[in-house]
Amino acid sequence: MSVMIAAFMRGVTRLNDFIGRWVALLIFAMFVFLLLEVGFRYLLNSPTVWTNELTQMLFGIYAIMSGGYIMAHRGHVNVDLLHSHLKPRKRAALDIVTSVVFFIFTLALLWFGIDMAQESMSSWETSYSAWNPPIWPVKLAIPIGTALLVLQGLVKLLEDIAVAFNLDYYTPQESESEGDQL
């Protein structure tokens, strides 16, 4: 059983790592589009109608799809007044208790995100701007990114349970030694 739990934890973390690294490349596309817009607007005096909106849509996808990666690499902001002064087992126990709030928020976001994405996809929703691109792919990214975040939150919860109760399916050295290797 512990082998399956560890395999699940590694699999989710690897999936979020893979997706996060690919989604990070959207920064370069956004940079190119904004640079293109500046060039067209100020050098050729011919602004585009699509670059700003496309960049905003790409940034939305970038933001929502990176949540699981950020959680896997412990990059989310924490209020550290009490947390940093606790020993690892007590810190893990506190994280177990506070994970309830995390799951309430993310599961609600997942629920409403699925509903919003289904509604958007059923009507092939567009932005109704001058360019009028489809926005259903951006809305579809919300439940996908949230599901990845929920899965990584489950991995974090399993890690905390293992540390708090001294279980054998997880050792903190595994996670810390992997690190962020670009």
Backbone hydrogen bonds in HBPLUS format (Angstrom, degrees):
<---DONOR---> <-ACCEPTOR-->    atom                        ^
c    i                          cat <-CA-CA->   ^        H-A-AA   ^      H-
h    n   atom  resd res      DA  || num        DHA   H-A  angle D-A-AA Bond
n    s   type  num  typ     dist DA aas  dist angle  dist       angle   num
A0005-ILE N   A0001-MET O   3.05 MM   4  6.41 157.3  2.10 151.9 158.3     1
A0006-ALA N   A0002-SER O   2.98 MM   4  6.10 165.0  2.00 144.5 148.7     2
A0007-ALA N   A0003-VAL O   2.89 MM   4  6.04 153.8  1.96 143.1 150.9     3
A0008-PHE N   A0004-MET O   2.88 MM   4  6.07 156.1  1.94 146.4 152.8     4
A0009-MET N   A0005-ILE O   2.92 MM   4  6.18 162.4  1.95 152.0 156.7     5
A0010-ARG N   A0006-ALA O   2.91 MM   4  6.14 162.9  1.94 150.4 154.8     6
A0011-GLY N   A0007-ALA O   2.85 MM   4  5.94 158.1  1.90 146.6 153.3     7
A0012-VAL N   A0008-PHE O   2.94 MM   4  6.14 166.3  1.96 157.0 159.2     8
A0013-THR N   A0009-MET O   3.10 MM   4  6.20 163.5  2.13 145.3 150.4     9
A0014-ARG N   A0010-ARG O   2.85 MM   4  6.00 157.1  1.90 148.5 155.2    10
A0015-LEU N   A0011-GLY O   2.90 MM   4  6.07 157.3  1.95 147.0 153.5    11
A0016-ASN N   A0012-VAL O   2.94 MM   4  6.18 167.5  1.95 154.0 156.7    12
A0017-ASP N   A0013-THR O   2.87 MM   4  5.99 149.0  1.97 142.1 151.6    13
A0018-PHE N   A0014-ARG O   2.85 MM   4  6.02 162.3  1.88 150.9 155.0    14
A0019-ILE N   A0015-LEU O   2.94 MM   4  6.16 174.0  1.94 157.6 159.0    15
A0020-GLY N   A0016-ASN O   2.84 MM   4  5.76 157.5  1.89 140.5 148.0    16
A0021-ARG N   A0017-ASP O   3.02 MM   4  6.14 154.6  2.08 146.0 151.8    17
A0022-TRP N   A0018-PHE O   3.18 MM   4  6.46 153.5  2.25 146.3 153.3    18
A0023-VAL N   A0019-ILE O   2.82 MM   4  5.98 164.1  1.84 157.4 162.5    19
A0024-ALA N   A0020-GLY O   2.97 MM   4  6.02 143.4  2.11 138.3 147.6    20
A0025-LEU N   A0022-TRP O   3.10 MM   3  5.50 145.3  2.23 105.7 115.1    21
A0026-LEU N   A0023-VAL O   2.93 MM   3  5.57 161.2  1.97 117.6 123.8    22
A0027-ILE N   A0024-ALA O   3.19 MM   3  5.96 162.5  2.23 117.8 122.0    23
A0028-PHE N   A0025-LEU O   3.07 MM   3  5.63 133.8  2.29 111.4 120.9    24
A0030-MET N   A0026-LEU O   2.87 MM   4  6.16 164.7  1.89 157.9 161.8    25
A0031-PHE N   A0027-ILE O   2.89 MM   4  6.10 156.8  1.94 147.0 153.8    26
A0032-VAL N   A0028-PHE O   2.96 MM   4  6.19 160.7  2.00 148.9 153.5    27
A0033-PHE N   A0029-ALA O   2.93 MM   4  6.17 165.1  1.95 155.0 158.8    28
A0034-LEU N   A0030-MET O   2.96 MM   4  6.14 163.1  1.99 151.8 156.2    29
A0035-LEU N   A0031-PHE O   2.92 MM   4  6.04 155.8  1.98 147.5 154.9    30
A0036-LEU N   A0032-VAL O   2.82 MM   4  5.96 153.2  1.89 147.6 155.5    31
A0037-GLU N   A0033-PHE O   2.94 MM   4  6.17 153.1  2.01 143.5 150.6    32
A0038-VAL N   A0034-LEU O   3.01 MM   4  6.27 158.4  2.06 146.2 151.4    33
A0039-GLY N   A0035-LEU O   2.97 MM   4  6.20 160.8  2.00 148.3 153.6    34
A0040-PHE N   A0036-LEU O   2.88 MM   4  6.15 167.2  1.89 156.1 158.9    35
A0041-ARG N   A0037-GLU O   2.84 MM   4  5.89 163.7  1.86 151.6 156.8    36
A0042-TYR N   A0038-VAL O   2.88 MM   4  5.83 171.5  1.89 152.4 155.2    37
A0043-LEU N   A0039-GLY O   2.93 MM   4  5.15 144.0  2.06 128.9 140.1    38
A0044-LEU N   A0039-GLY O   3.26 MM   5  6.73 142.1  2.41 150.8 159.7    39
A0046-SER N   A0040-PHE O   2.77 MM   6  5.24 176.1  1.77 146.0 144.9    40
A0054-LEU N   A0050-TRP O   2.91 MM   4  5.95 162.3  1.94 156.6 162.3    41
A0055-THR N   A0051-THR O   2.93 MM   4  6.00 158.1  1.98 145.6 151.9    42
A0056-GLN N   A0052-ASN O   2.98 MM   4  6.22 154.1  2.05 146.9 153.8    43
A0057-MET N   A0053-GLU O   2.99 MM   4  6.24 156.0  2.05 147.5 154.0    44
A0058-LEU N   A0054-LEU O   2.87 MM   4  6.12 161.8  1.90 152.9 157.9    45
A0059-PHE N   A0055-THR O   2.88 MM   4  6.04 153.3  1.96 145.2 152.9    46
A0060-GLY N   A0056-GLN O   2.97 MM   4  6.21 149.7  2.07 143.2 151.1    47
A0061-ILE N   A0057-MET O   3.07 MM   4  6.41 159.1  2.11 149.9 154.6    48
A0062-TYR N   A0058-LEU O   2.82 MM   4  6.02 160.0  1.86 148.1 154.6    49
A0063-ALA N   A0059-PHE O   2.82 MM   4  5.99 160.2  1.86 150.6 154.8    50
A0064-ILE N   A0060-GLY O   3.07 MM   4  6.23 169.5  2.08 151.3 153.7    51
A0065-MET N   A0061-ILE O   2.93 MM   4  5.83 160.4  1.96 151.4 157.2    52
A0070-ILE N   A0066-SER O   2.95 MM   4  6.14 165.2  1.97 159.0 163.3    53
A0071-MET N   A0067-GLY O   2.96 MM   4  6.17 157.2  2.01 147.5 153.8    54
A0072-ALA N   A0068-GLY O   2.89 MM   4  6.06 155.7  1.95 145.7 152.8    55
A0073-HIS N   A0069-TYR O   3.08 MM   4  6.33 141.2  2.24 145.4 155.0    56
A0075-GLY N   A0070-ILE O   2.74 MM   5  4.85 174.0  1.74 151.3 150.5    57
A0074-ARG N   A0071-MET O   3.09 MM   3  4.89 165.0  2.12 106.3 107.6    58
A0085-HIS N   A0082-LEU O   3.08 MM   3  5.62 146.4  2.19 115.5 125.2    59
A0086-LEU N   A0083-HIS O   3.32 MM   3  5.65 165.6  2.34 110.6 114.9    60
A0090-LYS N   A0087-LYS O   3.06 MM   3  5.46 116.2  2.48 111.3 126.4    61
A0091-ARG N   A0087-LYS O   2.82 MM   4  5.95 160.1  1.86 163.7 169.8    62
A0092-ALA N   A0088-PRO O   2.90 MM   4  6.04 156.5  1.95 145.7 151.7    63
A0093-ALA N   A0089-ARG O   3.01 MM   4  6.23 152.3  2.09 139.8 147.3    64
A0094-LEU N   A0090-LYS O   2.92 MM   4  6.16 156.9  1.97 148.1 153.8    65
A0095-ASP N   A0091-ARG O   2.91 MM   4  6.17 154.3  1.98 146.6 154.3    66
A0096-ILE N   A0092-ALA O   2.92 MM   4  6.20 142.8  2.07 144.0 154.0    67
A0097-VAL N   A0093-ALA O   3.17 MM   4  6.49 157.9  2.22 146.8 151.4    68
A0098-THR N   A0094-LEU O   2.93 MM   4  6.23 165.8  1.95 154.6 158.6    69
A0099-SER N   A0095-ASP O   2.88 MM   4  5.82 125.0  2.19 135.0 147.9    70
A0100-VAL N   A0097-VAL O   3.41 MM   3  6.10 163.2  2.44 112.8 117.0    71
A0101-VAL N   A0098-THR O   3.15 MM   3  5.68 130.2  2.41 111.0 120.2    72
A0103-PHE N   A0099-SER O   2.89 MM   4  6.15 165.6  1.91 157.5 159.7    73
A0104-ILE N   A0100-VAL O   2.96 MM   4  6.16 154.5  2.02 148.8 156.0    74
A0105-PHE N   A0101-VAL O   3.04 MM   4  6.23 170.0  2.05 154.7 156.7    75
A0106-THR N   A0102-PHE O   2.88 MM   4  6.07 176.3  1.88 159.3 160.5    76
A0107-LEU N   A0103-PHE O   2.90 MM   4  5.62 157.0  1.96 138.0 145.2    77
A0108-ALA N   A0104-ILE O   3.11 MM   4  6.08 149.8  2.20 137.5 145.6    78
A0109-LEU N   A0105-PHE O   2.92 MM   4  6.18 158.7  1.96 149.9 156.4    79
A0110-LEU N   A0106-THR O   2.82 MM   4  6.01 151.7  1.90 142.5 150.8    80
A0111-TRP N   A0107-LEU O   2.90 MM   4  6.05 162.7  1.93 144.1 148.6    81
A0112-PHE N   A0108-ALA O   2.94 MM   4  6.13 178.8  1.94 159.1 159.1    82
A0113-GLY N   A0109-LEU O   2.75 MM   4  5.60 142.6  1.89 137.8 149.5    83
A0114-ILE N   A0110-LEU O   2.90 MM   4  6.01 154.9  1.96 148.7 153.6    84
A0115-ASP N   A0111-TRP O   3.23 MM   4  6.51 162.5  2.27 144.2 148.7    85
A0116-MET N   A0112-PHE O   2.89 MM   4  6.06 161.2  1.93 145.4 150.8    86
A0117-ALA N   A0113-GLY O   2.85 MM   4  5.95 161.4  1.88 147.6 153.0    87
A0118-GLN N   A0114-ILE O   2.88 MM   4  6.04 162.6  1.91 152.3 157.1    88
A0119-GLU N   A0115-ASP O   3.03 MM   4  6.20 161.5  2.07 147.8 152.9    89
A0120-SER N   A0116-MET O   2.94 MM   4  6.10 158.7  1.98 147.1 153.4    90
A0121-MET N   A0117-ALA O   2.83 MM   4  5.97 159.9  1.87 151.1 156.7    91
A0122-SER N   A0118-GLN O   2.90 MM   4  5.99 150.8  1.99 144.7 152.6    92
A0125-GLU N   A0120-SER O   3.00 MM   5  5.13 169.9  2.01 151.1 153.7    93
A0124-TRP N   A0121-MET O   3.23 MM   3  4.82 156.6  2.29  95.0 102.0    94
A0135-ILE N   A0125-GLU O   2.95 MM  10  5.93 159.7  1.99 133.2 139.7    95
A0127-SER N   A0133-PRO O   3.01 MM   6  5.86 140.9  2.17 153.6 164.7    96
A0138-VAL N   A0135-ILE O   3.13 MM   3  5.37 125.0  2.44 103.6 116.8    97
A0139-LYS N   A0135-ILE O   3.13 MM   4  6.49 160.4  2.17 153.3 158.9    98
A0140-LEU N   A0136-TRP O   2.82 MM   4  5.95 143.0  1.96 144.9 155.3    99
A0141-ALA N   A0137-PRO O   3.14 MM   4  6.34 135.5  2.34 133.8 143.9   100
A0141-ALA N   A0138-VAL O   3.16 MM   3  5.19 130.3  2.42  94.2 107.2   101
A0142-ILE N   A0139-LYS O   3.24 MM   3  5.41 144.8  2.37  99.2 108.6   102
A0145-GLY N   A0141-ALA O   2.80 MM   4  5.73 168.3  1.81 148.8 152.9   103
A0146-THR N   A0142-ILE O   2.94 MM   4  5.97 156.4  1.99 147.2 154.7   104
A0147-ALA N   A0143-PRO O   2.87 MM   4  5.87 151.7  1.95 137.5 144.9   105
A0148-LEU N   A0144-ILE O   3.06 MM   4  6.38 156.6  2.11 149.4 155.4   106
A0149-LEU N   A0145-GLY O   2.99 MM   4  6.25 149.3  2.09 141.8 150.5   107
A0150-VAL N   A0146-THR O   2.81 MM   4  6.07 157.9  1.86 152.7 158.5   108
A0151-LEU N   A0147-ALA O   2.92 MM   4  6.14 162.0  1.95 149.6 154.3   109
A0152-GLN N   A0148-LEU O   3.00 MM   4  6.21 156.1  2.05 142.6 149.1   110
A0153-GLY N   A0149-LEU O   2.79 MM   4  6.01 145.2  1.91 144.4 155.3   111
A0154-LEU N   A0150-VAL O   2.85 MM   4  6.16 142.5  1.99 145.0 155.4   112
A0155-VAL N   A0151-LEU O   3.00 MM   4  6.38 148.4  2.11 142.5 151.1   113
A0156-LYS N   A0152-GLN O   2.92 MM   4  6.22 156.8  1.97 145.0 151.0   114
A0157-LEU N   A0153-GLY O   2.88 MM   4  6.11 152.9  1.95 142.7 150.3   115
A0158-LEU N   A0154-LEU O   2.89 MM   4  6.15 157.9  1.94 148.0 153.6   116
A0159-GLU N   A0155-VAL O   2.89 MM   4  6.18 152.8  1.97 149.3 157.2   117
A0160-ASP N   A0156-LYS O   2.89 MM   4  6.14 158.9  1.93 149.0 154.7   118
A0161-ILE N   A0157-LEU O   2.86 MM   4  6.12 157.6  1.91 151.3 157.4   119
A0162-ALA N   A0158-LEU O   2.96 MM   4  6.12 158.0  2.01 143.4 149.5   120
A0163-VAL N   A0159-GLU O   2.92 MM   4  6.20 157.7  1.97 151.1 157.0   121
A0164-ALA N   A0160-ASP O   2.79 MM   4  5.90 169.2  1.80 153.3 157.0   122
A0165-PHE N   A0161-ILE O   2.94 MM   4  5.91 156.4  2.00 146.4 152.2   123
A0166-ASN N   A0162-ALA O   2.81 MM   4  5.34 102.7  2.41 130.7 144.6   124
A0167-LEU N   A0162-ALA O   2.83 MM   5  4.52 151.6  1.91 128.0 136.7   125
A0166-ASN N   A0163-VAL O   3.41 MM   3  4.98 159.0  2.45  93.7  99.6   126
A0174-GLU N   A0171-THR O   2.97 MM   3  5.81 147.5  2.07 127.2 134.0   127
A0176-GLU N   A0172-PRO O   3.15 MM   4  6.35 170.3  2.16 158.6 161.4   128
A0177-SER N   A0173-GLN O   2.99 MM   4  5.85 151.3  2.07 142.8 149.1   129
